[in-house]
Amino acid sequence: MEIRVLGGLSVQLPARTLHLGTPKQQAVFAMLAVQPGQLVTLEDLVDELWPDCPPQSAVANVRTYAANLRRGFETLQPGQRAIVRQRHGYRLVLRPDLIDVSLFETERRAGRDALTTGNLDEARELLGRALARWHGPMLAGIPLGPVLAARTVATEEERLLTVELLADVQLRSGRDDLAIPLLREVVARHPLREPAYVLLMRALYERGDNVEALAAYDQIRTKLITELGVDPGGNIRELRRSIVAAVSRPSSARVVVRDGGTSPAGSVAGAVGAVAEQAGRVDPVDHLPRAVTDFVGREGVLSRLLAETRRVEERVSAVHIIDGMAGSGKTTLAVHLARRLSDRYPDAALFIDLCGHGEKSRVEPASALVTLLRQLGVPANRVPVELDARVELWRQELARRRSVIVLDNAASSEQIMPLLPAEPTTVVLVTSRRRLSHPDVGPSQTLPVMSPQESVDLLGLSVGRVRVEAEPEAASEVVRRCGHLPLAIRLAGARLAHRGGWRLADLAEQMAGDPLVLHHLAQEESTVTGAFAASYEPLPDSTKRVFRFLGLYPGNRFSLPAVAALTGLTVAEARAALEDLVDRNLVEDLDSTRYRLHDLMRQYSVELGLRIDSPNDRRLGLAQLFGFVLEAAFRVAETLEPGVIRSQVNHLPFGRPELVEAIGELTADWLETERADLVRMVLSALESGFHEHSWRLARAIWRFCYIRGYFEDIILTHRHALSAAEATGEIEAMALTNNYLASAYVRTGDNRGALDHLTRAVDLSRNSPDVLNAARYRANLAAVYWWSGQLTEAVTLGFDCLRDCKVYGNVGVPMLLPNLGLALTSLGRYEEALRLHRLHLAWARTNSDEFHTLNALSHIGAVRIRMGDLPQAIRILMASLALRDRTGHRYAEAEVRNDLGIAYRGLGRLVEAQQEHEVARKLSIGSGERHVEAAALNELGRTLLAQGRGGEAADMHREALRLATRISHPYEQGRALAGLAEHFARVDSAESRRHWERALAIFRRMGVPERFEAERRLVELG
């Protein structure tokens, strides 16, 4: 086995390469591989994968990635672990000599030591072997966070030092012919690296090439002064003086042979002057289009292109390819950049439209050369007939000038290659709607749409800054509707500029009310649709059909298997079509597995589809897509609630299982990635008349959304799913959807909504043969009674349901026991509650159900707190949180945190208590659990009061009171009133009494033990 990080990331086996999974999973393995034998903590891994804003599921995702990697290695060496899990993280326990970067570092150190002792042969062998381990940039293709980015930079520096050490060894051995290629590569890639220039000058001088040695000095000096504003260091200046002194002594002057001729060694300046004298002077020419006067933004792209030009211009001609979707401003940027470069390239500014978007109108290289040569002033009778002769003349003319050339709308690399110069005197700017690549010109610079602020600035230049500043929100909406596409913004601005009576808000309203926004983006002959059509029309018919069908996709990001399902193609065929669309910048490639359409491009796709494709074909595509997504979601749901989902929902067959297999490992992580699009699928299926798919898909993703705390998603999907179920007329489907919609209403504090939907579910299932689900709905009704403060009703119904378990088995046990236990806890019946929660825990362990295990632990911990056993409660609650971290289940985490804070407060650990309450509050706000937020506010108030911060405590209770009143949560209302009564006891006894009386009324009505404390305090007040 060999683990490689020096040039990508891979695990090489004798017969194959181990698959390392998704990019983030590869990043986890990279963190372990570059630190073999060391513990890499979960916190380090989360920070590396999500340095800015980790999701709530970050820890669970990391654990999943690590588990997948461990399984992968265990298939190679059964019984031997390569990755060991420890309490706080993971450790790679493979030998370091299996990892190329470890071997590189070992050999580098040994080679350096050998050089220090004068053993040149051994040093040469070790350093050469170390460098041979590099197969490209370290961890190429891996998403780098702060740790890996720093490690790659440090290791690259070690590689450069190794090259320099090896070059030094070769020089000491008299092998300057081997040292020079090594050093030229270094200075080409790192033009500011002085140590490499020192060695290069030494090597050139020792070879007798004094002119080249001095030229190398001039090169580094120019770059240091231009880019850093500093002179070269003392070592390199001293070396130059030595070379100049040696050259000035006639006895030591050497004769340098080049291309069959000889010339005495002399100054570089003299040689350059001679060339300039021979070249003669040329008259400057300018054929660039008129630059736009209102160029805005793009500073990042411009800076990169200018810096790259400066980096390479002394060695080769800079060639920049700028690609992007139609209307993104490629030509405008190229012309603007050419103008910026005109001072450095003053002799010629040329422009030609190669018409690459149309097969028939495409300009061939031979014709393009005629145009360009004529722009340079070459007479027509001097332009040769043969293409090769034209290319030779073109390059000769360019060699006499410092020029900048814009090759607009290129179709391919083959079209532009004959037009490129041979000498480093020219900058070439190529624009294309396709992604062009050629080993001689480097990668393209893809031009994105503008940022929101750049878009608003551009609109302001079209309609006037005063109008934009007067209606900033409307301006933002207009450019958003334009998709931040420069052409669209200019056309929208022109439309508004010619209508002086319109406000920005008028245009924004029109664009918002018209689903076909493209109709608003036209001015005379210029239209966004026309620009898009120029990229679409040259496509093969099969690829055109894929593009049109992408407009049907309900979400923002589509995967290869999803596109294959939608279009009826194989995965390979879908990949080929998407790659063609990406190359033409009609589709955006997000991460090589998912793609996206720009908003305006999606509208164009929709318009084409409505005009060209039959309704039956479009409906068949949607049916295949919804069937694919439903099958994948059901497979994940079966892992989250085994045996339950299939017992409630009959399966819709899907005839292309190979597409589901193409997704790879189907886990909750897949649902996390696809969540937003799955929500849209539920809505789209309803709108498209696929009612069976709509309510089934909502049910399939319910458990995932519930355990991750996505309650708003449940409400949105199940509202639409309920409409879909009602459209089918299936009683069981309607009852089921009402039940799961109620689950989210309960968690977000809408007890009235939850009660309405659960009551309806119970009524619908009253005469249903499905007694198991009917029992489940009744059990859930008891939970709503508890949340609503109807504790006696909750307990009565809960015990009734438990007695009914004899009829329908233990399927309702995992819901009946915790719901009844919670109600008993609220009534102060702690021993009974503890017994029920322990039964719940036993059931969960017997059935290997991690979700119910962590739930039961948190409930037991809460009861222990109320019984005064605080240390034991903390241990149990921490175990519950640890299980949540491991599984990714975020359900009720805010409540656990809040209870943990209560326990800490009881032990006098007030700072920790405050932290837990604040975390609970933040989590509850994020998940929309308003009843938990009210509880966290009340507990935070009590902790602040214990810290002597009475004013802040009162503010927390006031906020809790407002929130609890708004959601009709009587228990937290009473507790907020009691907290305020405590506050007023110190400043206003009458006001304190009034609040205690209001709290007591609530506590008595509910029958909770807090009523005794309220009665006692009222007696004390007299």
Buried (B, 14 or more C-beta within 10 A) or exposed (E): BBBBBBBBBBBEEEEEEBEBBBBBBBBBBBBBBBBBEEBBBBEBBBBBBBEEEBBBBBBBBBBBBBBBBBEBBBEEEEEEBBBEBEEEBBBBEBEBEBBBBBBBBBBBEBBBEBBEEEBBEBBBBBBBBBBEBBBEBBBEEBBBBEBBBEBBEEBBEBBBBBBBBBBBBBBBBEBBEBBBEBBBEBBEEBBBBBBBBBBBBBBBBBBBBBBBBBBBBBBBBEBBEEEEEEEBBEEBEEBBEEBBEBBEEEEEBBEBEEEEEEEEBBBBEEBEEEEEEEEEEBEEBBBBBEBBEEBBBBEEBBEEBBEBBBBBBEEBBBBBBBBBBBBBBBBBBBBBBBBBBBEEBBBBBBBBBBBBBEEEEBBEBBEBBBBBBEBBEBEEEEBBEEEEEBBEBBBEBBBBBBBBBBBBBBBBBEBBEBBBBBEBBBBBBBBBBBBBEBEEBBEBBBBBBBBEEBBBBBBBBBBBEEBBEEBEEBBBBBBBBBBBBBBBBBBBBBBBBEEEEBBBBBBBBBBEEEEEBBBBBBBEEBBBBEBBBBBBEBBEEEBBBBBBBBBBBBBBBBBBBBBBBBBBBBBEBBBBBBBBBBBBBBBBBEEEBBBBBBBBBBBBBBBBBEEEBEEEBBBEBBBBBBBBBBBBBBBBBBEBBEEBBEEBBEEBEBEBEEBBEBBEEBBBBBBBBBBEBBBBBBBBBBEBEBBBBBBBBBBBBBBBBBBBBBBBBBBBBBBBBBBBBBBEEBBBBBBBBBBBBBBBBBBBBBBEBBBBBBBBBBEBBEEBEBBBBBBBBBBBBBBBBBBBBBBEBBBBBBBEBBEBBEEBEEBBBBBBBBBBBBBBBBBBBBEBBBBBBBBBBEBBEEBEBBBBBBBBBBBBBBBBBBBEBBEBBBBBBBBBBEBBBBBBBBBBBBBBBBBBBBBBBBEEBBEBBBBBBBBBBBBBBEBBBBBBBBBBBBBBBBBBBBBEBBEEBBBBBBBBBEBBBEBBBBBBBBBBBBBBBBBBBEEEEEBBBBBBBBBBBBBBBBBBEBBEBBBEBBEEBE
